[in-house]
Amino acid sequence: MRSGGTYRSPEAGTCGERTRRDSIALFAAVAGYAVHGWRRDTTNQFHPPARGTQPFMLTLIVAEIGGWLVLAAGFLDSQVF
């Protein structure tokens, strides 16, 4: 439904839920960088790999690419199509 120029999917949940999830993901990424800075091992964060590094990085890569695709689709939708 369009109301006031915005569309809200019934499956989308509340804005607060998305914001909280995004904040947790950002906090986890920044905390990871801080831990590596504290350990002074920033030359190669994957050697020796900490437990859970691979799944976290794969999730981060998928999220970054997905976010870019959403932005690109929004741009193309509003500017091209």
Buried (B, 14 or more C-beta within 10 A) or exposed (E): EEEEEEEEEEEEEEEEEEEEEEEEBEEEBEEBEEEBEEEEBEEEBEEEEBEEEEEBBEEBEEEEEEEEEEEEEEEEEEEEE
